[in-house]
Amino acid sequence: MNERPGPTPQHDPTTDLTTPDAVTHTGSDGEVSAEDLVLAAGRDVTPANLAWAEHKLATEGRAALDKLLP
């Protein structure tokens, strides 16, 4: 009745596809394109969405991307 948990799995870098924190970045310290903003918003790249993103970048600058990403 008192079952002990089995051994915990060990980290296997050959199957772990998680990106290490040291190499993740938002890219907001460089140029931000309208396409970057559309993709960060989770939208499809369409002419309407690109126009939306271009307007956001024109009014908010790089902060538009920072507001979308955690």
Backbone as CSV, one residue per row, in Angstrom:
resi,resn,N_x,N_y,N_z,CA_x,CA_y,CA_z,C_x,C_y,C_z
1,MET,0.798,-1.186,0.000,0.000,0.000,0.000,0.849,1.261,0.000
2,ASN,1.974,1.237,0.653,2.877,2.379,0.656,3.868,2.219,-0.477
3,GLU,3.503,2.725,-1.610,4.396,2.602,-2.758,5.440,3.704,-2.723
4,ARG,6.653,3.328,-2.967,7.715,4.311,-3.052,7.817,4.785,-4.495
5,PRO,8.068,6.060,-4.654,8.244,6.533,-6.034,9.496,5.932,-6.639
6,GLY,9.454,5.690,-7.924,10.612,5.143,-8.624,11.701,6.184,-8.747
7,PRO,12.803,5.809,-9.309,13.906,6.762,-9.467,13.494,7.893,-10.407
8,THR,13.987,9.075,-10.130,13.676,10.211,-10.999,14.524,10.106,-12.257
9,PRO,13.944,10.458,-13.396,14.713,10.374,-14.642,15.860,11.380,-14.625
10,GLN,16.965,10.984,-15.182,18.103,11.885,-15.254,18.010,12.727,-16.505
11,HIS,18.615,13.883,-16.448,18.629,14.800,-17.585,19.407,14.175,-18.741
12,ASP,18.793,14.116,-19.894,19.447,13.564,-21.078,19.523,14.660,-22.136
13,PRO,20.687,15.277,-22.325,20.797,16.381,-23.279,20.518,15.976,-24.725
14,THR,20.536,14.698,-25.020,20.267,14.273,-26.400,18.774,14.289,-26.712
15,THR,17.936,14.245,-25.675,16.488,14.271,-25.911,15.824,15.533,-25.377
16,ASP,16.556,16.346,-24.597,16.009,17.581,-24.048,16.138,18.679,-25.098
17,LEU,15.018,19.160,-25.598,15.024,20.169,-26.652,14.777,21.578,-26.119
18,THR,14.840,21.761,-24.809,14.624,23.063,-24.208,15.804,23.977,-24.508
19,THR,15.512,25.207,-24.912,16.568,26.173,-25.177,17.110,26.698,-23.848
20,PRO,18.414,26.657,-23.643,18.977,27.159,-22.383,18.717,28.659,-22.211
21,ASP,18.533,29.083,-20.983,18.271,30.500,-20.702,19.376,31.408,-21.224
22,ALA,20.599,30.934,-21.217,21.733,31.759,-21.633,21.660,32.167,-23.105
23,VAL,20.899,31.447,-23.907,20.838,31.787,-25.332,19.467,32.305,-25.771
24,THR,18.531,32.405,-24.848,17.233,32.964,-25.216,17.286,34.481,-25.096
25,HIS,16.613,35.148,-25.976,16.559,36.606,-25.950,15.359,37.062,-26.752
26,THR,14.935,38.288,-26.520,13.788,38.813,-27.242,14.189,39.448,-28.555
27,GLY,15.431,39.855,-28.658,15.873,40.524,-29.867,15.543,41.993,-29.858
28,SER,14.988,42.499,-28.770,14.571,43.892,-28.746,15.735,44.859,-28.616
29,ASP,16.952,44.350,-28.444,18.091,45.246,-28.368,18.644,45.572,-29.757
30,GLY,18.074,44.973,-30.793,18.467,45.253,-32.169,17.266,45.760,-32.956
31,GLU,17.376,45.694,-34.253,16.265,46.111,-35.108,15.074,45.176,-34.939
32,VAL,13.896,45.744,-34.891,12.664,44.964,-34.808,11.883,45.230,-36.080
33,SER,11.523,44.172,-36.784,10.759,44.339,-38.017,9.277,44.140,-37.742
34,ALA,8.473,44.561,-38.681,7.028,44.361,-38.566,6.718,42.866,-38.502
35,GLU,7.457,42.066,-39.242,7.246,40.620,-39.210,7.552,40.050,-37.820
36,ASP,8.608,40.546,-37.173,8.930,40.115,-35.806,7.746,40.376,-34.877
37,LEU,7.168,41.548,-34.992,6.053,41.933,-34.121,4.826,41.072,-34.386
38,VAL,4.547,40.800,-35.644,3.402,39.953,-36.002,3.581,38.551,-35.411
39,LEU,4.758,37.982,-35.574,5.009,36.638,-35.063,4.980,36.598,-33.540
40,ALA,5.495,37.629,-32.884,5.474,37.682,-31.422,4.048,37.776,-30.895
41,ALA,3.171,38.367,-31.687,1.768,38.486,-31.294,0.998,37.199,-31.553
42,GLY,1.646,36.229,-32.207,0.983,34.963,-32.491,0.041,35.038,-33.679
43,ARG,0.261,36.001,-34.515,-0.597,36.189,-35.693,0.088,35.656,-36.943
44,ASP,-0.705,35.425,-37.972,-0.160,35.039,-39.265,0.398,36.273,-39.961
45,VAL,1.433,36.069,-40.766,2.013,37.172,-41.516,1.139,37.416,-42.747
46,THR,0.301,38.424,-42.641,-0.581,38.827,-43.735,-0.380,40.320,-43.960
47,PRO,-0.799,40.831,-45.108,-0.666,42.279,-45.333,-1.363,43.114,-44.243
48,ALA,-2.529,42.684,-43.803,-3.245,43.440,-42.769,-2.482,43.427,-41.444
49,ASN,-1.947,42.272,-41.073,-1.195,42.180,-39.821,0.130,42.928,-39.901
50,LEU,0.754,42.923,-41.061,1.986,43.692,-41.231,1.705,45.185,-41.127
51,ALA,0.582,45.638,-41.665,0.204,47.052,-41.554,-0.034,47.415,-40.088
52,TRP,-0.699,46.516,-39.352,-0.927,46.735,-37.923,0.410,46.877,-37.194
53,ALA,1.343,45.969,-37.497,2.642,45.967,-36.835,3.454,47.211,-37.202
54,GLU,3.411,47.611,-38.448,4.142,48.810,-38.855,3.621,50.036,-38.119
55,HIS,2.310,50.108,-37.932,1.708,51.225,-37.182,2.168,51.182,-35.722
56,LYS,2.139,49.985,-35.114,2.583,49.846,-33.722,4.048,50.261,-33.575
57,LEU,4.895,49.830,-34.509,6.310,50.184,-34.437,6.519,51.681,-34.624
58,ALA,5.718,52.292,-35.491,5.848,53.729,-35.725,5.440,54.534,-34.492
59,THR,4.456,54.046,-33.749,3.970,54.798,-32.595,4.675,54.428,-31.292
60,GLU,5.074,53.154,-31.147,5.642,52.693,-29.884,7.123,52.336,-29.958
61,GLY,7.652,52.174,-31.148,9.042,51.774,-31.291,9.258,50.347,-30.809
62,ARG,10.489,50.064,-30.360,10.831,48.707,-29.903,10.013,48.265,-28.700
63,ALA,9.459,49.210,-27.973,8.644,48.855,-26.795,7.425,48.034,-27.194
64,ALA,6.981,48.156,-28.439,5.834,47.367,-28.906,6.120,45.878,-28.778
65,LEU,7.340,45.457,-29.074,7.710,44.054,-28.947,7.841,43.654,-27.477
66,ASP,8.440,44.516,-26.685,8.619,44.223,-25.268,7.275,44.046,-24.554
67,LYS,6.254,44.760,-24.988,4.940,44.660,-24.372,4.282,43.304,-24.672
68,LEU,4.660,42.683,-25.775,4.055,41.406,-26.163,4.735,40.199,-25.536
69,LEU,6.024,40.327,-25.264,6.785,39.185,-24.762,6.885,39.228,-23.254
70,PRO,6.847,38.052,-22.630,6.923,38.019,-21.160,8.290,38.435,-20.647
